[in-house]
Amino acid sequence: MEKIVLEVDERVAKAWREAPVDKRKAIANKMNLRIGTELFEYDKGSFVKYLDELRDTMASRGLTQEILDEILKDDE
């Protein structure tokens, strides 16, 4: 993975800095998917390739189905 810089308001930046590492990782994973969806929305082939690469990266970092289910459950 590679780092990018996003501008957010002061309140969000403060909350991010104070959030636990696991919460920041969960948010970063969600944002990665959301940004990818936006950027590749008109090119299905590129988006599928992106999702495949993302799946492989997340698997290599230990993202299990159980952890993914827990992250998705947080959205409900």
N, CA, C and O atoms as a GROMACS GRO file, in nm:
protein
  304
    1MET      N    1   0.085  -0.118   0.000
    1MET     CA    2   0.000   0.000   0.000
    1MET      C    3   0.090   0.124   0.000
    1MET      O    4   0.207   0.119   0.038
    2GLU      N    5   0.032   0.232  -0.043
    2GLU     CA    6   0.104   0.358  -0.052
    2GLU      C    7   0.024   0.465   0.021
    2GLU      O    8  -0.098   0.460   0.023
    3LYS      N    9   0.092   0.561   0.081
    3LYS     CA   10   0.026   0.669   0.153
    3LYS      C   11  -0.006   0.784   0.060
    3LYS      O   12   0.071   0.816  -0.031
    4ILE      N   13  -0.122   0.847   0.084
    4ILE     CA   14  -0.160   0.971   0.017
    4ILE      C   15  -0.205   1.068   0.126
    4ILE      O   16  -0.227   1.028   0.240
    5VAL      N   17  -0.217   1.194   0.092
    5VAL     CA   18  -0.261   1.295   0.187
    5VAL      C   19  -0.398   1.345   0.146
    5VAL      O   20  -0.420   1.382   0.031
    6LEU      N   21  -0.490   1.346   0.241
    6LEU     CA   22  -0.625   1.399   0.218
    6LEU      C   23  -0.649   1.514   0.314
    6LEU      O   24  -0.609   1.507   0.431
    7GLU      N   25  -0.712   1.619   0.267
    7GLU     CA   26  -0.746   1.730   0.354
    7GLU      C   27  -0.882   1.706   0.416
    7GLU      O   28  -0.979   1.673   0.347
    8VAL      N   29  -0.889   1.722   0.548
    8VAL     CA   30  -1.014   1.709   0.622
    8VAL      C   31  -1.024   1.826   0.718
    8VAL      O   32  -0.926   1.897   0.741
    9ASP      N   33  -1.144   1.847   0.773
    9ASP     CA   34  -1.156   1.957   0.867
    9ASP      C   35  -1.086   1.923   1.000
    9ASP      O   36  -1.053   1.807   1.026
   10GLU      N   37  -1.066   2.025   1.082
   10GLU     CA   38  -0.990   2.010   1.206
   10GLU      C   39  -1.051   1.906   1.299
   10GLU      O   40  -0.978   1.829   1.363
   11ARG      N   41  -1.181   1.903   1.307
   11ARG     CA   42  -1.249   1.810   1.398
   11ARG      C   43  -1.222   1.664   1.358
   11ARG      O   44  -1.196   1.580   1.443
   12VAL      N   45  -1.229   1.636   1.228
   12VAL     CA   46  -1.203   1.502   1.178
   12VAL      C   47  -1.057   1.465   1.201
   12VAL      O   48  -1.026   1.353   1.242
   13ALA      N   49  -0.965   1.559   1.174
   13ALA     CA   50  -0.823   1.533   1.194
   13ALA      C   51  -0.793   1.500   1.340
   13ALA      O   52  -0.716   1.408   1.368
   14LYS      N   53  -0.852   1.574   1.431
   14LYS     CA   54  -0.830   1.550   1.574
   14LYS      C   55  -0.884   1.413   1.614
   14LYS      O   56  -0.818   1.339   1.687
   15ALA      N   57  -1.004   1.380   1.568
   15ALA     CA   58  -1.064   1.251   1.600
   15ALA      C   59  -0.979   1.137   1.544
   15ALA      O   60  -0.964   1.032   1.607
   16TRP      N   61  -0.925   1.158   1.425
   16TRP     CA   62  -0.838   1.055   1.364
   16TRP      C   63  -0.714   1.032   1.450
   16TRP      O   64  -0.679   0.918   1.479
   17ARG      N   65  -0.650   1.140   1.490
   17ARG     CA   66  -0.529   1.126   1.571
   17ARG      C   67  -0.556   1.057   1.704
   17ARG      O   68  -0.469   0.987   1.756
   18GLU      N   69  -0.674   1.077   1.759
   18GLU     CA   70  -0.708   1.021   1.889
   18GLU      C   71  -0.770   0.881   1.881
   18GLU      O   72  -0.787   0.815   1.984
   19ALA      N   73  -0.803   0.836   1.762
   19ALA     CA   74  -0.868   0.706   1.746
   19ALA      C   75  -0.767   0.593   1.767
   19ALA      O   76  -0.648   0.609   1.737
   20PRO      N   77  -0.814   0.480   1.818
   20PRO     CA   78  -0.725   0.364   1.834
   20PRO      C   79  -0.678   0.314   1.696
   20PRO      O   80  -0.745   0.333   1.595
   21VAL      N   81  -0.562   0.250   1.695
   21VAL     CA   82  -0.502   0.202   1.571
   21VAL      C   83  -0.596   0.110   1.494
   21VAL      O   84  -0.608   0.122   1.372
   22ASP      N   85  -0.664   0.019   1.564
   22ASP     CA   86  -0.753  -0.074   1.493
   22ASP      C   87  -0.869  -0.001   1.426
   22ASP      O   88  -0.912  -0.039   1.318
   23LYS      N   89  -0.919   0.104   1.490
   23LYS     CA   90  -1.027   0.184   1.431
   23LYS      C   91  -0.976   0.258   1.307
   23LYS      O   92  -1.045   0.263   1.206
   24ARG      N   93  -0.854   0.315   1.315
   24ARG     CA   94  -0.797   0.385   1.200
   24ARG      C   95  -0.774   0.289   1.084
   24ARG      O   96  -0.798   0.325   0.968
   25LYS      N   97  -0.728   0.166   1.113
   25LYS     CA   98  -0.708   0.068   1.006
   25LYS      C   99  -0.839   0.032   0.940
   25LYS      O  100  -0.847   0.022   0.817
   26ALA      N  101  -0.943   0.013   1.020
   26ALA     CA  102  -1.074  -0.021   0.964
   26ALA      C  103  -1.125   0.092   0.875
   26ALA      O  104  -1.177   0.067   0.766
   27ILE      N  105  -1.111   0.215   0.920
   27ILE     CA  106  -1.154   0.331   0.841
   27ILE      C  107  -1.071   0.342   0.714
   27ILE      O  108  -1.125   0.369   0.606
   28ALA      N  109  -0.939   0.322   0.726
   28ALA     CA  110  -0.852   0.331   0.608
   28ALA      C  111  -0.890   0.227   0.504
   28ALA      O  112  -0.889   0.255   0.384
   29ASN      N  113  -0.925   0.106   0.548
   29ASN     CA  114  -0.968   0.002   0.454
   29ASN      C  115  -1.096   0.042   0.383
   29ASN      O  116  -1.110   0.022   0.262
   30LYS      N  117  -1.190   0.098   0.458
   30LYS     CA  118  -1.316   0.142   0.398
   30LYS      C  119  -1.291   0.256   0.298
   30LYS      O  120  -1.348   0.257   0.188
   31MET      N  121  -1.205   0.350   0.336
   31MET     CA  122  -1.176   0.463   0.247
   31MET      C  123  -1.103   0.417   0.121
   31MET      O  124  -1.129   0.468   0.012
   32ASN      N  125  -1.014   0.321   0.136
   32ASN     CA  126  -0.943   0.267   0.020
   32ASN      C  127  -1.042   0.211  -0.081
   32ASN      O  128  -1.032   0.238  -0.201
   33LEU      N  129  -1.137   0.134  -0.033
   33LEU     CA  130  -1.238   0.078  -0.121
   33LEU      C  131  -1.326   0.186  -0.182
   33LEU      O  132  -1.355   0.183  -0.301
   34ARG      N  133  -1.367   0.282  -0.101
   34ARG     CA  134  -1.455   0.390  -0.149
   34ARG      C  135  -1.385   0.476  -0.255
   34ARG      O  136  -1.445   0.507  -0.358
   35ILE      N  137  -1.261   0.512  -0.230
   35ILE     CA  138  -1.187   0.594  -0.326
   35ILE      C  139  -1.166   0.515  -0.455
   35ILE      O  140  -1.181   0.570  -0.564
   36GLY      N  141  -1.131   0.388  -0.442
   36GLY     CA  142  -1.115   0.304  -0.561
   36GLY      C  143  -1.242   0.294  -0.641
   36GLY      O  144  -1.239   0.298  -0.764
   37THR      N  145  -1.354   0.279  -0.572
   37THR     CA  146  -1.484   0.272  -0.640
   37THR      C  147  -1.509   0.399  -0.721
   37THR      O  148  -1.552   0.393  -0.836
   38GLU      N  149  -1.481   0.513  -0.660
   38GLU     CA  150  -1.502   0.641  -0.729
   38GLU      C  151  -1.410   0.656  -0.850
   38GLU      O  152  -1.452   0.700  -0.956
   39LEU      N  153  -1.284   0.619  -0.832
   39LEU     CA  154  -1.186   0.640  -0.939
   39LEU      C  155  -1.205   0.544  -1.056
   39LEU      O  156  -1.176   0.580  -1.170
   40PHE      N  157  -1.253   0.424  -1.028
   40PHE     CA  158  -1.265   0.323  -1.134
   40PHE      C  159  -1.409   0.298  -1.175
   40PHE      O  160  -1.437   0.198  -1.243
   41GLU      N  161  -1.501   0.385  -1.137
   41GLU     CA  162  -1.642   0.358  -1.158
   41GLU      C  163  -1.681   0.342  -1.305
   41GLU      O  164  -1.782   0.277  -1.334
   42TYR      N  165  -1.607   0.399  -1.399
   42TYR     CA  166  -1.644   0.390  -1.539
   42TYR      C  167  -1.566   0.284  -1.615
   42TYR      O  168  -1.590   0.262  -1.734
   43ASP      N  169  -1.474   0.217  -1.548
   43ASP     CA  170  -1.391   0.117  -1.614
   43ASP      C  171  -1.397  -0.012  -1.532
   43ASP      O  172  -1.317  -0.033  -1.441
   44LYS      N  173  -1.493  -0.097  -1.566
   44LYS     CA  174  -1.517  -0.218  -1.489
   44LYS      C  175  -1.393  -0.308  -1.484
   44LYS      O  176  -1.362  -0.363  -1.378
   45GLY      N  177  -1.323  -0.323  -1.593
   45GLY     CA  178  -1.203  -0.407  -1.596
   45GLY      C  179  -1.097  -0.360  -1.498
   45GLY      O  180  -1.038  -0.440  -1.426
   46SER      N  181  -1.072  -0.228  -1.497
   46SER     CA  182  -0.973  -0.173  -1.404
   46SER      C  183  -1.020  -0.189  -1.260
   46SER      O  184  -0.939  -0.215  -1.171
   47PHE      N  185  -1.150  -0.173  -1.237
   47PHE     CA  186  -1.202  -0.186  -1.101
   47PHE      C  187  -1.190  -0.330  -1.052
   47PHE      O  188  -1.153  -0.352  -0.936
   48VAL      N  189  -1.219  -0.427  -1.135
   48VAL     CA  190  -1.206  -0.568  -1.096
   48VAL      C  191  -1.060  -0.600  -1.066
   48VAL      O  192  -1.030  -0.669  -0.968
   49LYS      N  193  -0.969  -0.550  -1.149
   49LYS     CA  194  -0.826  -0.571  -1.124
   49LYS      C  195  -0.786  -0.508  -0.991
   49LYS      O  196  -0.714  -0.568  -0.912
   50TYR      N  197  -0.833  -0.388  -0.968
   50TYR     CA  198  -0.806  -0.318  -0.842
   50TYR      C  199  -0.857  -0.400  -0.723
   50TYR      O  200  -0.785  -0.415  -0.624
   51LEU      N  201  -0.978  -0.453  -0.732
   51LEU     CA  202  -1.034  -0.533  -0.622
   51LEU      C  203  -0.952  -0.660  -0.599
   51LEU      O  204  -0.931  -0.700  -0.485
   52ASP      N  205  -0.907  -0.724  -0.707
   52ASP     CA  206  -0.823  -0.842  -0.693
   52ASP      C  207  -0.693  -0.810  -0.621
   52ASP      O  208  -0.651  -0.883  -0.531
   53GLU      N  209  -0.629  -0.701  -0.660
   53GLU     CA  210  -0.505  -0.659  -0.595
   53GLU      C  211  -0.529  -0.622  -0.450
   53GLU      O  212  -0.449  -0.656  -0.362
   54LEU      N  213  -0.639  -0.553  -0.423
   54LEU     CA  214  -0.674  -0.515  -0.287
   54LEU      C  215  -0.698  -0.638  -0.200
   54LEU      O  216  -0.652  -0.643  -0.086
   55ARG      N  217  -0.768  -0.737  -0.254
   55ARG     CA  218  -0.794  -0.861  -0.180
   55ARG      C  219  -0.663  -0.929  -0.144
   55ARG      O  220  -0.646  -0.974  -0.031
   56ASP      N  221  -0.571  -0.938  -0.240
   56ASP     CA  222  -0.443  -1.002  -0.215
   56ASP      C  223  -0.361  -0.926  -0.110
   56ASP      O  224  -0.299  -0.986  -0.023
   57THR      N  225  -0.362  -0.793  -0.119
   57THR     CA  226  -0.290  -0.712  -0.022
   57THR      C  227  -0.347  -0.730   0.118
   57THR      O  228  -0.273  -0.748   0.214
   58MET      N  229  -0.478  -0.724   0.128
   58MET     CA  230  -0.541  -0.738   0.259
   58MET      C  231  -0.519  -0.878   0.316
   58MET      O  232  -0.499  -0.893   0.437
   59ALA      N  233  -0.523  -0.980   0.233
   59ALA     CA  234  -0.497  -1.117   0.279
   59ALA      C  235  -0.355  -1.130   0.331
   59ALA      O  236  -0.331  -1.195   0.432
   60SER      N  237  -0.260  -1.068   0.262
   60SER     CA  238  -0.120  -1.075   0.306
   60SER      C  239  -0.098  -1.001   0.437
   60SER      O  240   0.000  -1.027   0.508
   61ARG      N  241  -0.188  -0.908   0.469
   61ARG     CA  242  -0.178  -0.833   0.595
   61ARG      C  243  -0.262  -0.895   0.706
   61ARG      O  244  -0.273  -0.839   0.815
   62GLY      N  245  -0.321  -1.011   0.678
   62GLY     CA  246  -0.392  -1.083   0.782
   62GLY      C  247  -0.540  -1.054   0.792
   62GLY      O  248  -0.604  -1.092   0.891
   63LEU      N  249  -0.598  -0.988   0.692
   63LEU     CA  250  -0.742  -0.962   0.696
   63LEU      C  251  -0.816  -1.092   0.671
   63LEU      O  252  -0.815  -1.145   0.560
   64THR      N  253  -0.880  -1.143   0.772
   64THR     CA  254  -0.955  -1.267   0.761
   64THR      C  255  -1.102  -1.235   0.732
   64THR      O  256  -1.145  -1.121   0.743
   65GLN      N  257  -1.177  -1.337   0.695
   65GLN     CA  258  -1.319  -1.318   0.671
   65GLN      C  259  -1.388  -1.272   0.799
   65GLN      O  260  -1.481  -1.191   0.794
   66GLU      N  261  -1.343  -1.322   0.914
   66GLU     CA  262  -1.404  -1.284   1.041
   66GLU      C  263  -1.382  -1.135   1.068
   66GLU      O  264  -1.474  -1.066   1.112
   67ILE      N  265  -1.262  -1.086   1.043
   67ILE     CA  266  -1.233  -0.944   1.063
   67ILE      C  267  -1.315  -0.860   0.966
   67ILE      O  268  -1.371  -0.757   1.004
   68LEU      N  269  -1.322  -0.902   0.841
   68LEU     CA  270  -1.401  -0.831   0.742
   68LEU      C  271  -1.548  -0.825   0.782
   68LEU      O  272  -1.611  -0.720   0.771
   69ASP      N  273  -1.602  -0.936   0.828
   69ASP     CA  274  -1.741  -0.939   0.874
   69ASP      C  275  -1.762  -0.841   0.988
   69ASP      O  276  -1.865  -0.773   0.992
   70GLU      N  277  -1.667  -0.832   1.079
   70GLU     CA  278  -1.677  -0.740   1.193
   70GLU      C  279  -1.675  -0.595   1.145
   70GLU      O  280  -1.751  -0.512   1.194
   71ILE      N  281  -1.588  -0.565   1.048
   71ILE     CA  282  -1.581  -0.430   0.992
   71ILE      C  283  -1.713  -0.394   0.924
   71ILE      O  284  -1.766  -0.284   0.944
   72LEU      N  285  -1.766  -0.485   0.846
   72LEU     CA  286  -1.891  -0.459   0.775
   72LEU      C  287  -2.008  -0.449   0.872
   72LEU      O  288  -2.102  -0.374   0.847
   73LYS      N  289  -2.003  -0.522   0.981
   73LYS     CA  290  -2.109  -0.516   1.082
   73LYS      C  291  -2.112  -0.378   1.146
   73LYS      O  292  -2.219  -0.331   1.186
   74ASP      N  293  -1.999  -0.312   1.158
   74ASP     CA  294  -1.992  -0.179   1.218
   74ASP      C  295  -2.071  -0.077   1.138
   74ASP      O  296  -2.116   0.023   1.194
   75ASP      N  297  -2.090  -0.100   1.007
   75ASP     CA  298  -2.163  -0.007   0.923
   75ASP      C  299  -2.314  -0.015   0.942
   75ASP      O  300  -2.387   0.078   0.905
   76GLU      N  301  -2.360  -0.123   0.999
   76GLU     CA  302  -2.507  -0.143   1.011
   76GLU      C  303  -2.567  -0.058   1.118
   76GLU      O  304  -2.688  -0.063   1.140
   0.00000   0.00000   0.00000
